[in-house]
Structures are given as structure tokens and as C-alpha cells.
Amino acid sequence: MNGSLDQLIEMSRQLGDPALDLVILGEGNTSTRADAATFWVKGSGTQLIQADQGSFVRVKFEPILAALNRHSMNDKDVADLLKSSTVEGTRTPSIETFLHAQCLELPGVHFVGHTHPTVAVGLLSCLKSRELFAGPLFPDQIVLTGASCAYVPYTDPGLPLAKSVQRELRQFTHLHHRVPRVLLMENHGVIALGATAQEVLNITNMLVKSCRVLALTLAGGGPRFLAPDQIDRIDKRPDELARRADMK
């Protein structure tokens, strides 16, 4: 079996562990690059906790990425494209395949984990969710999930969401001159972007902790974000950079 697929299967099973409360039933999807032209992505209707080789399909990048530049596609067009772009596997690729394709094209990103943690979805469903996620609260949050996260307004899952993510990624990279480690999707869920499967797991776990801490701050008047100079210091400290590299 392909080495990256082995790692994807193990990562998916860990993300699907019911004890972590990241997904239930068929929620969530994962992916990794297979080679220069194709990638593995979770098939529709499968469960992360039960992931095996048959849970994933290998899909061509080019037609999926090209669809992001098309003006519109109806549901049948999308279904036909997903089918025709599949080169290995019998399942239908996840409706979020478009999202995964563009994420895997980002510099340094080789694994993607999309989950729906209860605490994160709860906060992302608040009236002022964007404001709640306006900054980091503690040092290790910065080390694992970055000094800031990309925030995506609610959009219909599938191709419309992928186009919305495309806009937010362009805006984020223009503003911060780096690729985000986390995408926060309003009223929906989260995405962790990593160089390795372990990094996706680490980012996801720290993101959940950050959401729990954030939820607790609401009982005491709301979050007190770290100051910009404090954030910059943690983000660039040599020892923290070394620790970040060790956790990939």
C-alpha cells in the first residue's frame, strides 16, 4: 500500500476516535497527495473511525482545480466531474474534494484533516464568532495553530465552499505572507493543514483545546487576547520554532 495512504488511514482513524468528539457517523473528511497529479481523499458515506484502503479514492488534481474557475456548476455537473476525475477506488469522492485539492496545492501542505468538533462548531455558530477567534489566547496555541487562523463565512458545502475558501486563502496569504495552519468555517467545522499526518493531529488537538479555553473565557467577561508584540515574540522565538519543527 502507498506510504502516504497508510498514514492517511491511521490519521483518519485517530480523528474519528469517538472519545475525542471531533466527528460522529459520516462527518469529516481527510486527504493526502498521492503524486504530482493525483491525491487521495475520503469517499462519501464512509466513517473516519472505520477508515481502510477502501474508504479512499484517488482523484486527479487538474479537473478539480479547474472547476474552481468555472462560473457555475449544478449538482449533476459536480457529481459527473467527481466521477470522471476518479482514477482509483469505487466510492464517490467526498463533496469537499474541491476544498482538499486546493489545500494540498498550498506550499508545505501534504495532509488535510477536516473535522467538526462540538466545541468548535458551537463557538463558530455564535453571533460574534469572528470576533471570538480574533486572536490567540496562550503561547502553545501560537506554536501549533499559528498566530492567526483563516476565517471562512458560512457557504454551501461542496464547490461553493471551496470557492469561498479560495478567496479567504488568497486574502490570508496576502495579509500574513504565509499559509494558514487552520481554516475556521462558520457554522460548519475546522480544517487542519499539515506537512505530516502527525502535524494535522497536533493542530487539531490544540485547536480543540483553544476552543475549550475560549468557551471558558465567556464565563468571565470574554477572551483577553495576547498583545501583538507578545504574539510576534512567541511566533518567532528560536526555541519555539525548534519545538514546532519537532512536533511535525
N, C-alpha and C positions, 0 to 999 in steps of 0.2 A: 504494500500500500504506500502511496505517496507520503513522504515525511510530513509535509505541511498539513495534509489531510488528517494524519494521525493526531497531530497537535490540535487541530481544529475540533476533532471529535472529543478529545479529552477536555478542552476548554469549554465546549458546549455542555458537556455533562456536568461540569462544575458550576457553570452559570445556571444550569437547570435544577440544581440541588434544592429541594423544597425548603430545607432549613434556612436557606439564605433569603427566601422571599423575593427573588428577583423576577421570577416568571411563574405562571401556572399554566397547565394544559399546553396549548399550542403557541403560547406567547413567545416573543423574542425570535431573533434570527442572528446568524453568525456567518462569517466568511473569511477566506484567505486566498491569496494569489496562488494559482497553480503553476503558471509560467507567464511569459511575456504577453501572451494573447488571451489567456483564459483564467478564470477564478472559480473556486468552489464556494457555493452558497447553500444555505439550508433550504430544503424543499418545503413547499407549502403543506401544512397539516401535520408536520412531524413535531415531536416534543424534544426539547433540548436535553432533558434528563435521560432520554432513551436514544440519544444520538449514536449512530453507527455509520458505516460506509454508505448504506442505502438511504440515509437521511439527507444526503447532499447531492447536488448536481453540479456539473462543470459547465460554465457558461462563457461565451465569447464576450470580451470587453467591447469591441468596436461597435456592434449594432446597438448594444445597450447604452453606451455613452452617446452615440449619435442621436438616440431618441430624446436626449435632454435638450437638443437644439431644435427639435421639431415643434411647430406651433401648438399642435394638439393631437391627441390620440384618444379614441374611445376605448371602452373596456375590452371590446373584441380585438382591436388592434394591439393593445397591450398583451393580451393573452397569446395572440398569434406570434408576436415578437419574442416573448419569453420562450415559447416552444421552439421556434426556429433558431434561436440563439443557443439552445442547449446542445452540447456535444457529447455529454456523458451523463448517464443516470436516467431513471424512468419517471421521476416525480416532476411536478411543475415547480419551477423556481419560485421562491418567495416573492410576494408583490413588492417587497423592499429591495429587490435585486438592483434596481436603478441606483438606489442610495448607496448600496455596498460597492458597486462598480466605481463610482466617483471617489468614495472614501479610500479605496485601495489604490487609486491613482495618485494620492497625496504623497509627498516625499516622506519616506521613513515609515509609512504605514503598511503593514503586511497582514495584520489581523484586525477584524472588526467584531465587536460584540454589542448587539442591540438588545436591551432588556427593559423591563417595566417594574422596577422596584416600587413596592407600595408607598413607601415614604417619599420617594422622588416624585411619583405621579401625583401624590396628594399635594405636595408643595407646588408642582408645576400646574396644578389645576386651581390655584388660588387666584384671587382677583389681581393681586400685585406680585405675581410670581417673578416677573422680570426683575423687579426691584429687590426681591428676596435673594436673587442669585447675582447681585451686582458686584460682589467681591468675595475674596476668601476670608475665612474666619480664624484659621490656625496654620502654623508652619507646614506640617506634613501634608495638608491639603494642597498647598502650593507645589510641594515636591512631586506629588503623584499626579494631580489633576491639572496643574498649571496655574499661572497667575490669574487667568480668566478662562471662561468657557464660552463657546458659541451658543447663542440662544436662537431657537427656531420657532416662530409663531405657529399656531396650530394650522395644519394643512391636511387635506385628504390624503391618507396613506397611499403609497404607490408612486407613480410618476409625478403627480403634483407636489408631493412632499419632497421628492428628490430634487425637483427644480427649485423649491424653496431652500433646501439645504445648500444647493449650488450657489445661490445668491448670498446666503449667510457665510459660507466658506470664503467666498471671494472678498466679502467685506471684512471678515475677521483677519484674513491673511494680509490684506492691505493695511489694516489698522495696527496689527500686532507684529507683523513681519515674521510670523511663524504659523505652523499648523496647530490647530487646537487638539487637545487630548480628549476633550469631552464635547459632545453635542447634547444640549438640553432641548427637548422637543415638547413644547407647550401642550398640556392635556394629553400627553402620549407616553413619553418614556425617555430613555437616555441611550447614548451611543458612546462607547469607549474605543479609541483608536490607539493601536499599539504596534511597536516593531516586532513584538513576540506575543505568543498566546498568554504567557505569564504576565506581561505588562497589561494586557486587556483585563485580566482578572484583578490585578492590583489596583488599576484605575477604577474599575467598577466597585470594588470593595471600599476604597477610600471615598468614592463619590457617595455611596450609601451612608457611610459614617458622617460625611459632611452634611448630608440631608437630615440625619438624625440630630446632629448638633444644631443645625439651623432651626429645626422644629422646636427644640428645647428653648432656643432664644426667644421664641414668640411668647413664652410664659413670663419673660422678664423685660418686656418692652420692645423686643425686636433685636435683630442682629447688630453687632458692633464690628464692622469690617476692619481688617488691618489697614493701616495707612499706606499710601502709595510707596513711600520710601522703605517701609518695613517689608512690603511685598517684593519690591525690587531686590532688596538685600537677600531675602531667602531664596528668591528665584535664581540668583547669580552667585551665591556663596560657593566656593570651591568644594567644601565638604558636602554640601547638599547636591551639587552637580554629580559628585562621585557616588553618592548614595542613590541618586536617581538612576544612574547608569547600572549600578549593581542590582537594581530591582527589576530590570528588564528580563 
